[in-house]
Amino acid sequence: MSQVFQEDGKIIPVTLLLAEAEPELKPGDQVKVSGKSKGKGFQGVVKRWGFKGSHSKTHGTKHTERAPGSIGSSFPQKVFKGKRMAGRMGGETKTILNLVVVAIQGRELKIKGAIPGSRGTKIVIEKYES
């Protein structure tokens, strides 16, 4: 990430990208960026799904502040597929729409905003028509 200063003093946060070939884009174009997001490993329900935790932090609570709470009723006696629980997080393909090309200098692109992935990750940039 970096930033670009406009003539009127506004600061635009940009991501710097290096294209394999000369891009057929111009400043102001809207693009769609797809890439593999950062892998975060095995995470609990608080980080993965934004749960607040099942119990208060006081009044005798011990080791269950970040627990998921109840995971189902007693009748079906199973956990339904898709239940939000702890598990591996990240490492999946994400697509960000409506990003704007701020500047192009040779093979280097400056795109407004953040894109998925860590440094060195290969990404796909396509022109986007909304």
N, CA, C and O atoms as a DFTB+ gen file, in Angstrom:
520 C
 N C O
     1  1       0.845      -1.180       0.000
     2  2       0.000       0.000       0.000
     3  2       0.890       1.243       0.000
     4  3       1.989       1.262       0.553
     5  1       0.372       2.246      -0.630
     6  2       1.047       3.534      -0.675
     7  2      -0.043       4.590      -0.773
     8  3      -1.221       4.293      -0.572
     9  1       0.344       5.814      -1.079
    10  2      -0.649       6.863      -1.237
    11  2      -0.214       7.833      -2.325
    12  3       0.974       8.035      -2.575
    13  1      -1.217       8.426      -2.964
    14  2      -0.982       9.387      -4.041
    15  2      -1.645      10.689      -3.634
    16  3      -2.768      10.693      -3.128
    17  1      -0.944      11.798      -3.857
    18  2      -1.491      13.117      -3.536
    19  2      -2.027      13.763      -4.804
    20  3      -1.328      13.823      -5.815
    21  1      -3.272      14.251      -4.756
    22  2      -3.848      14.963      -5.886
    23  2      -3.475      16.436      -5.805
    24  3      -2.928      16.896      -4.802
    25  1      -3.781      17.176      -6.881
    26  2      -3.452      18.602      -6.909
    27  2      -4.205      19.385      -5.847
    28  3      -3.685      20.369      -5.321
    29  1      -5.439      18.958      -5.521
    30  2      -6.232      19.685      -4.525
    31  2      -5.886      19.277      -3.092
    32  3      -6.539      19.739      -2.156
    33  1      -4.876      18.423      -2.896
    34  2      -4.430      18.055      -1.563
    35  2      -5.034      16.772      -1.019
    36  3      -4.661      16.331       0.068
    37  1      -5.958      16.165      -1.751
    38  2      -6.557      14.904      -1.294
    39  2      -5.530      13.776      -1.368
    40  3      -4.681      13.740      -2.259
    41  1      -5.632      12.859      -0.412
    42  2      -4.752      11.695      -0.375
    43  2      -5.563      10.477      -0.785
    44  3      -6.639      10.230      -0.240
    45  1      -5.045       9.707      -1.752
    46  2      -5.728       8.499      -2.220
    47  2      -4.875       7.295      -1.840
    48  3      -3.716       7.216      -2.248
    49  1      -5.429       6.336      -1.054
    50  2      -4.680       5.116      -0.751
    51  2      -4.658       4.203      -1.974
    52  3      -5.705       3.930      -2.561
    53  1      -3.481       3.731      -2.360
    54  2      -3.353       2.900      -3.549
    55  2      -2.539       1.652      -3.241
    56  3      -1.754       1.614      -2.293
    57  1      -2.749       0.629      -4.072
    58  2      -1.934      -0.575      -4.046
    59  2      -1.083      -0.566      -5.298
    60  3      -1.584      -0.317      -6.395
    61  1       0.209      -0.838      -5.138
    62  2       1.135      -0.847      -6.259
    63  2       1.216      -2.260      -6.827
    64  3       1.443      -3.220      -6.091
    65  1       1.030      -2.382      -8.140
    66  2       1.069      -3.686      -8.801
    67  2       2.045      -3.634      -9.960
    68  3       2.203      -2.600     -10.609
    69  1       2.703      -4.765     -10.214
    70  2       3.610      -4.874     -11.346
    71  2       3.018      -5.880     -12.316
    72  3       2.895      -7.061     -11.992
    73  1       2.647      -5.416     -13.515
    74  2       2.030      -6.274     -14.520
    75  2       3.103      -7.037     -15.282
    76  3       4.239      -6.581     -15.408
    77  1       2.719      -8.222     -15.796
    78  2       3.663      -9.022     -16.581
    79  2       3.897      -8.404     -17.955
    80  3       4.982      -8.534     -18.522
    81  1       2.872      -7.726     -18.495
    82  2       2.982      -7.070     -19.798
    83  2       2.374      -5.676     -19.676
    84  3       1.788      -5.325     -18.652
    85  1       2.522      -4.897     -20.730
    86  2       1.931      -3.561     -20.734
    87  2       0.415      -3.674     -20.581
    88  3      -0.237      -4.316     -21.404
    89  1      -0.152      -3.067     -19.548
    90  2      -1.611      -3.161     -19.380
    91  2      -2.354      -2.297     -20.387
    92  3      -1.886      -1.221     -20.759
    93  1      -3.519      -2.774     -20.827
    94  2      -4.339      -2.020     -21.767
    95  2      -5.392      -1.229     -21.007
    96  3      -6.572      -1.249     -21.357
    97  1      -4.960      -0.539     -19.976
    98  2      -5.844       0.265     -19.141
    99  2      -5.359       1.703     -19.155
   100  3      -4.231       1.990     -19.556
   101  1      -6.222       2.598     -18.713
   102  2      -5.830       3.996     -18.577
   103  2      -6.347       4.512     -17.243
   104  3      -7.289       3.936     -16.699
   105  1      -5.778       5.560     -16.703
   106  2      -6.257       6.093     -15.425
   107  2      -7.742       6.440     -15.495
   108  3      -8.213       7.026     -16.470
   109  1      -8.466       6.069     -14.448
   110  2      -9.902       6.302     -14.393
   111  2     -10.723       5.077     -14.738
   112  3     -11.925       5.054     -14.473
   113  1     -10.103       4.048     -15.327
   114  2     -10.822       2.817     -15.661
   115  2     -11.216       2.073     -14.394
   116  3     -10.476       2.065     -13.410
   117  1     -12.398       1.444     -14.428
   118  2     -12.816       0.565     -13.333
   119  2     -12.341      -0.841     -13.653
   120  3     -12.457      -1.306     -14.787
   121  1     -11.798      -1.524     -12.629
   122  2     -11.282      -2.872     -12.823
   123  2     -11.856      -3.821     -11.787
   124  3     -12.346      -3.408     -10.736
   125  1     -11.782      -5.110     -12.112
   126  2     -12.174      -6.193     -11.222
   127  2     -10.897      -6.972     -10.921
   128  3     -10.222      -7.421     -11.847
   129  1     -10.553      -7.141      -9.638
   130  2      -9.317      -7.800      -9.237
   131  2      -9.654      -9.082      -8.494
   132  3     -10.419      -9.062      -7.530
   133  1      -9.084     -10.204      -8.941
   134  2      -9.287     -11.493      -8.284
   135  2      -7.944     -12.035      -7.834
   136  3      -6.953     -11.947      -8.558
   137  1      -7.917     -12.601      -6.622
   138  2      -6.695     -13.188      -6.098
   139  2      -6.986     -14.051      -4.902
   140  3      -8.100     -14.056      -4.378
   141  1      -5.974     -14.786      -4.468
   142  2      -6.111     -15.681      -3.323
   143  2      -5.821     -14.893      -2.045
   144  3      -4.758     -14.287      -1.910
   145  1      -6.781     -14.905      -1.103
   146  2      -6.632     -14.121       0.127
   147  2      -5.583     -14.752       1.047
   148  3      -5.222     -15.917       0.883
   149  1      -5.107     -13.977       2.003
   150  2      -4.120     -14.463       2.952
   151  2      -4.705     -15.589       3.787
   152  3      -5.835     -15.478       4.264
   153  1      -3.958     -16.669       3.973
   154  2      -4.392     -17.771       4.820
   155  2      -4.136     -17.417       6.278
   156  3      -3.061     -16.919       6.611
   157  1      -5.101     -17.664       7.146
   158  2      -4.965     -17.323       8.562
   159  2      -4.942     -18.556       9.453
   160  3      -4.878     -18.430      10.675
   161  1      -4.995     -19.759       8.855
   162  2      -4.932     -20.985       9.648
   163  2      -6.239     -21.284      10.358
   164  3      -7.295     -20.787       9.968
   165  1      -6.166     -22.095      11.397
   166  2      -7.347     -22.507      12.148
   167  2      -7.710     -21.398      13.129
   168  3      -6.902     -21.026      13.980
   169  1      -8.938     -20.867      13.007
   170  2      -9.377     -19.766      13.851
   171  2     -10.686     -20.115      14.547
   172  3     -11.465     -20.932      14.056
   173  1     -10.915     -19.492      15.682
   174  2     -12.139     -19.705      16.438
   175  2     -13.290     -18.889      15.891
   176  3     -13.125     -18.130      14.935
   177  1     -14.460     -19.043      16.496
   178  2     -15.669     -18.389      15.984
   179  2     -15.648     -16.874      16.169
   180  3     -16.295     -16.158      15.405
   181  1     -14.928     -16.377      17.153
   182  2     -14.891     -14.926      17.376
   183  2     -14.177     -14.234      16.214
   184  3     -14.677     -13.238      15.692
   185  1     -13.022     -14.746      15.805
   186  2     -12.296     -14.134      14.699
   187  2     -12.899     -14.507      13.349
   188  3     -12.985     -13.663      12.456
   189  1     -13.312     -15.742      13.192
   190  2     -13.791     -16.214      11.898
   191  2     -15.160     -15.672      11.527
   192  3     -15.371     -15.307      10.370
   193  1     -16.085     -15.608      12.451
   194  2     -17.457     -15.211      12.168
   195  2     -17.917     -13.967      12.914
   196  3     -19.023     -13.487      12.667
   197  1     -17.102     -13.428      13.824
   198  2     -17.472     -12.211      14.540
   199  2     -18.408     -12.448      15.713
   200  3     -19.104     -11.526      16.138
   201  1     -18.441     -13.691      16.256
   202  2     -19.259     -13.949      17.433
   203  2     -18.746     -13.105      18.584
   204  3     -17.563     -12.765      18.628
   205  1     -19.638     -12.760      19.529
   206  2     -19.196     -11.964      20.675
   207  2     -18.739     -12.847      21.833
   208  3     -18.205     -12.329      22.813
   209  1     -18.928     -14.134      21.753
   210  2     -18.599     -15.042      22.852
   211  2     -19.870     -15.414      23.585
   212  3     -20.840     -14.655      23.593
   213  1     -19.861     -16.577      24.195
   214  2     -21.116     -17.084      24.733
   215  2     -21.400     -16.667      26.175
   216  3     -22.552     -16.720      26.604
   217  1     -20.401     -16.262      26.922
   218  2     -20.616     -15.930      28.332
   219  2     -19.988     -14.595      28.681
   220  3     -19.165     -14.065      27.935
   221  1     -20.388     -14.058      29.828
   222  2     -19.771     -12.812      30.296
   223  2     -18.366     -13.120      30.780
   224  3     -18.017     -14.277      31.013
   225  1     -17.572     -12.087      30.928
   226  2     -16.185     -12.283      31.351
   227  2     -16.037     -12.322      32.871
   228  3     -14.936     -12.513      33.388
   229  1     -17.136     -12.144      33.577
   230  2     -17.074     -12.140      35.042
   231  2     -18.072     -13.146      35.601
   232  3     -18.617     -13.966      34.862
   233  1     -18.299     -13.082      36.864
   234  2     -19.283     -13.922      37.560
   235  2     -19.001     -15.416      37.423
   236  3     -19.905     -16.207      37.151
   237  1     -17.761     -15.785      37.611
   238  2     -17.435     -17.194      37.670
   239  2     -17.208     -17.874      36.339
   240  3     -17.048     -19.093      36.300
   241  1     -17.190     -17.136      35.258
   242  2     -16.940     -17.747      33.954
   243  2     -15.483     -18.167      33.865
   244  3     -14.586     -17.390      34.190
   245  1     -15.247     -19.404      33.423
   246  2     -13.884     -19.910      33.367
   247  2     -13.657     -20.611      32.028
   248  3     -14.277     -21.638      31.755
   249  1     -12.792     -20.074      31.210
   250  2     -12.340     -20.665      29.948
   251  2     -13.409     -20.722      28.864
   252  3     -13.222     -21.461      27.897
   253  1     -14.505     -20.000      28.960
   254  2     -15.531     -20.092      27.927
   255  2     -15.918     -18.726      27.355
   256  3     -16.983     -18.598      26.751
   257  1     -15.078     -17.708      27.531
   258  2     -15.435     -16.380      27.045
   259  2     -15.566     -16.350      25.525
   260  3     -16.410     -15.627      24.996
   261  1     -14.751     -17.119      24.819
   262  2     -14.748     -17.095      23.351
   263  2     -15.370     -18.355      22.755
   264  3     -15.147     -18.654      21.581
   265  1     -16.132     -19.084      23.529
   266  2     -16.782     -20.308      23.057
   267  2     -17.985     -19.967      22.176
   268  3     -18.560     -18.889      22.322
   269  1     -18.380     -20.872      21.258
   270  2     -19.477     -20.574      20.348
   271  2     -20.859     -20.613      20.983
   272  3     -21.789     -20.022      20.435
   273  1     -21.025     -21.273      22.097
   274  2     -22.351     -21.404      22.701
   275  2     -23.053     -22.637      22.174
   276  3     -22.396     -23.586      21.749
   277  1     -24.363     -22.642      22.194
   278  2     -25.136     -23.791      21.739
   279  2     -24.984     -23.970      20.235
   280  3     -24.940     -22.986      19.496
   281  1     -24.901     -25.230      19.769
   282  2     -24.740     -25.474      18.329
   283  2     -25.927     -26.204      17.714
   284  3     -25.873     -26.590      16.546
   285  1     -26.994     -26.399      18.475
   286  2     -28.157     -27.028      17.877
   287  2     -29.160     -27.479      18.919
   288  3     -28.918     -27.375      20.121
   289  1     -30.288     -27.979      18.445
   290  2     -31.328     -28.459      19.348
   291  2     -31.141     -29.946      19.613
   292  3     -30.224     -30.567      19.075
   293  1     -32.007     -30.514      20.439
   294  2     -31.848     -31.917      20.795
   295  2     -32.537     -32.868      19.821
   296  3     -32.236     -34.062      19.813
   297  1     -33.476     -32.349      18.979
   298  2     -34.196     -33.293      18.126
   299  2     -33.400     -33.867      16.957
   300  3     -33.268     -35.088      16.875
   301  1     -32.857     -33.046      16.041
   302  2     -32.242     -33.736      14.908
   303  2     -30.994     -34.520      15.315
   304  3     -30.563     -35.422      14.596
   305  1     -30.428     -34.184      16.437
   306  2     -29.248     -34.859      16.993
   307  2     -28.102     -34.920      15.992
   308  3     -27.423     -35.937      15.855
   309  1     -27.910     -33.824      15.311
   310  2     -26.774     -33.695      14.411
   311  2     -26.462     -32.215      14.258
   312  3     -27.257     -31.360      14.646
   313  1     -25.313     -31.922      13.696
   314  2     -24.939     -30.546      13.393
   315  2     -25.161     -30.349      11.906
   316  3     -24.584     -31.077      11.097
   317  1     -25.983     -29.381      11.527
   318  2     -26.306     -29.151      10.127
   319  2     -25.095     -28.617       9.362
   320  3     -24.274     -27.885       9.916
   321  1     -24.993     -28.991       8.078
   322  2     -23.915     -28.492       7.229
   323  2     -24.025     -26.983       7.106
   324  3     -25.123     -26.432       7.031
   325  1     -22.889     -26.326       7.086
   326  2     -22.875     -24.874       6.961
   327  2     -22.942     -24.148       8.295
   328  3     -22.925     -22.917       8.324
   329  1     -23.018     -24.886       9.405
   330  2     -23.052     -24.270      10.729
   331  2     -21.764     -23.479      10.929
   332  3     -20.670     -23.976      10.664
   333  1     -21.907     -22.255      11.396
   334  2     -20.728     -21.411      11.590
   335  2     -19.978     -21.862      12.839
   336  3     -20.438     -21.667      13.964
   337  1     -18.820     -22.466      12.618
   338  2     -18.015     -22.986      13.712
   339  2     -16.554     -22.638      13.441
   340  3     -16.232     -22.036      12.417
   341  1     -15.681     -23.016      14.355
   342  2     -14.255     -22.784      14.181
   343  2     -13.748     -23.595      13.000
   344  3     -14.314     -24.637      12.670
   345  1     -12.688     -23.123      12.366
   346  2     -12.122     -23.852      11.234
   347  2     -11.079     -23.021      10.517
   348  3     -10.696     -21.944      10.974
   349  1     -10.624     -23.540       9.385
   350  2      -9.603     -22.835       8.616
   351  2     -10.193     -21.590       7.969
   352  3     -11.322     -21.588       7.480
   353  1      -9.392     -20.538       7.984
   354  2      -9.873     -19.238       7.515
   355  2      -8.902     -18.684       6.476
   356  3      -7.686     -18.832       6.605
   357  1      -9.449     -18.049       5.450
   358  2      -8.623     -17.443       4.412
   359  2      -8.167     -18.468       3.388
   360  3      -8.615     -19.614       3.400
   361  1      -7.271     -18.047       2.502
   362  2      -6.733     -18.935       1.498
   363  2      -7.725     -19.293       0.414
   364  3      -7.610     -20.352      -0.202
   365  1      -8.706     -18.425       0.166
   366  2      -9.693     -18.693      -0.871
   367  2      -9.700     -17.542      -1.867
   368  3      -9.241     -16.443      -1.555
   369  1     -10.217     -17.791      -3.056
   370  2     -10.235     -16.774      -4.102
   371  2     -11.292     -15.716      -3.800
   372  3     -12.461     -16.029      -3.575
   373  1     -10.863     -14.481      -3.800
   374  2     -11.749     -13.338      -3.558
   375  2     -11.704     -12.419      -4.774
   376  3     -10.662     -12.267      -5.412
   377  1     -12.840     -11.810      -5.087
   378  2     -12.925     -10.855      -6.194
   379  2     -13.436      -9.526      -5.664
   380  3     -14.460      -9.468      -4.984
   381  1     -12.715      -8.462      -5.981
   382  2     -13.092      -7.115      -5.569
   383  2     -13.499      -6.347      -6.824
   384  3     -12.738      -6.269      -7.788
   385  1     -14.715      -5.778      -6.802
   386  2     -15.247      -5.053      -7.952
   387  2     -15.104      -3.544      -7.748
   388  3     -14.886      -3.072      -6.633
   389  1     -15.231      -2.806      -8.837
   390  2     -15.283      -1.342      -8.824
   391  2     -14.038      -0.672      -8.261
   392  3     -14.150       0.384      -7.639
   393  1     -12.867      -1.243      -8.455
   394  2     -11.640      -0.550      -8.092
   395  2     -11.240       0.350      -9.257
   396  3     -11.515       0.036     -10.415
   397  1     -10.597       1.457      -8.947
   398  2     -10.273       2.457      -9.972
   399  2      -8.764       2.541     -10.162
   400  3      -8.008       2.583      -9.191
   401  1      -8.333       2.565     -11.422
   402  2      -6.922       2.754     -11.747
   403  2      -6.602       4.234     -11.582
   404  3      -7.209       5.086     -12.230
   405  1      -5.642       4.533     -10.708
   406  2      -5.279       5.929     -10.441
   407  2      -4.178       6.388     -11.386
   408  3      -4.249       7.487     -11.936
   409  1      -3.155       5.547     -11.579
   410  2      -2.033       5.930     -12.440
   411  2      -1.383       4.686     -13.019
   412  3      -1.449       3.603     -12.438
   413  1      -0.747       4.862     -14.187
   414  2       0.012       3.785     -14.820
   415  2       1.338       4.380     -15.265
   416  3       1.382       5.406     -15.943
   417  1       2.425       3.711     -14.869
   418  2       3.763       4.131     -15.287
   419  2       4.485       2.898     -15.808
   420  3       5.035       2.122     -15.026
   421  1       4.487       2.712     -17.128
   422  2       5.088       1.523     -17.718
   423  2       4.269       0.291     -17.365
   424  3       3.095       0.184     -17.720
   425  1       4.917      -0.648     -16.652
   426  2       4.215      -1.868     -16.220
   427  2       3.664      -1.740     -14.810
   428  3       3.013      -2.668     -14.330
   429  1       3.901      -0.625     -14.128
   430  2       3.437      -0.445     -12.754
   431  2       2.064       0.229     -12.725
   432  3       1.862       1.284     -13.326
   433  1       1.125      -0.404     -12.013
   434  2      -0.220       0.143     -11.867
   435  2      -0.413       0.617     -10.445
   436  3       0.120       0.030      -9.503
   437  1      -1.176       1.678     -10.296
   438  2      -1.589       2.154      -8.979
   439  2      -3.109       2.090      -8.958
   440  3      -3.787       2.827      -9.673
   441  1      -3.641       1.180      -8.109
   442  2      -5.077       0.957      -8.027
   443  2      -5.574       1.438      -6.679
   444  3      -4.985       1.126      -5.644
   445  1      -6.672       2.207      -6.691
   446  2      -7.230       2.753      -5.449
   447  2      -7.817       1.626      -4.607
   448  3      -8.643       0.847      -5.085
   449  1      -7.382       1.546      -3.341
   450  2      -7.925       0.561      -2.409
   451  2      -7.039      -0.653      -2.241
   452  3      -5.941      -0.728      -2.792
   453  1      -7.544      -1.615      -1.458
   454  2      -6.803      -2.829      -1.139
   455  2      -7.232      -3.974      -2.048
   456  3      -8.373      -4.020      -2.510
   457  1      -6.312      -4.889      -2.298
   458  2      -6.601      -6.067      -3.103
   459  2      -6.289      -7.314      -2.281
   460  3      -5.509      -7.238      -1.332
   461  1      -6.877      -8.461      -2.622
   462  2      -6.644      -9.675      -1.842
   463  2      -5.243     -10.237      -2.047
   464  3      -4.653     -10.091      -3.118
   465  1      -4.716     -10.882      -1.005
   466  2      -3.437     -11.568      -1.104
   467  2      -2.298     -10.832      -0.443
   468  3      -2.410      -9.662      -0.076
   469  1      -1.198     -11.546      -0.299
   470  2       0.005     -10.967       0.283
   471  2       0.948     -10.545      -0.837
   472  3       0.627     -10.704      -2.014
   473  1       2.102     -10.013      -0.476
   474  2       3.073      -9.584      -1.481
   475  2       3.507     -10.781      -2.322
   476  3       3.724     -11.878      -1.807
   477  1       3.628     -10.546      -3.609
   478  2       4.080     -11.595      -4.506
   479  2       2.980     -12.512      -5.012
   480  3       3.241     -13.388      -5.837
   481  1       1.756     -12.328      -4.534
   482  2       0.645     -13.160      -4.983
   483  2       0.243     -12.774      -6.400
   484  3       0.126     -11.592      -6.720
   485  1       0.032     -13.777      -7.245
   486  2      -0.433     -13.489      -8.601
   487  2      -1.917     -13.182      -8.548
   488  3      -2.687     -13.874      -7.881
   489  1      -2.305     -12.137      -9.257
   490  2      -3.707     -11.728      -9.287
   491  2      -4.140     -11.535     -10.732
   492  3      -3.311     -11.423     -11.635
   493  1      -5.451     -11.500     -10.933
   494  2      -6.015     -11.282     -12.263
   495  2      -6.744      -9.942     -12.253
   496  3      -7.591      -9.693     -11.396
   497  1      -6.408      -9.085     -13.211
   498  2      -7.039      -7.764     -13.335
   499  2      -7.804      -7.739     -14.641
   500  3      -7.242      -8.004     -15.704
   501  1      -9.095      -7.419     -14.563
   502  2      -9.934      -7.307     -15.755
   503  2     -10.663      -5.980     -15.735
   504  3     -11.018      -5.471     -14.672
   505  1     -10.886      -5.423     -16.911
   506  2     -11.672      -4.204     -17.000
   507  2     -13.092      -4.544     -16.587
   508  3     -13.610      -5.594     -16.965
   509  1     -13.735      -3.665     -15.811
   510  2     -15.054      -3.935     -15.256
   511  2     -16.030      -2.872     -15.727
   512  3     -15.790      -1.676     -15.560
   513  1     -17.125      -3.313     -16.312
   514  2     -18.188      -2.421     -16.735
   515  2     -19.371      -2.638     -15.819
   516  3     -19.936      -3.732     -15.815
   517  1     -19.775      -1.641     -15.038
   518  2     -20.885      -1.816     -14.113
   519  2     -22.228      -1.543     -14.749
   520  3     -23.259      -1.651     -14.085
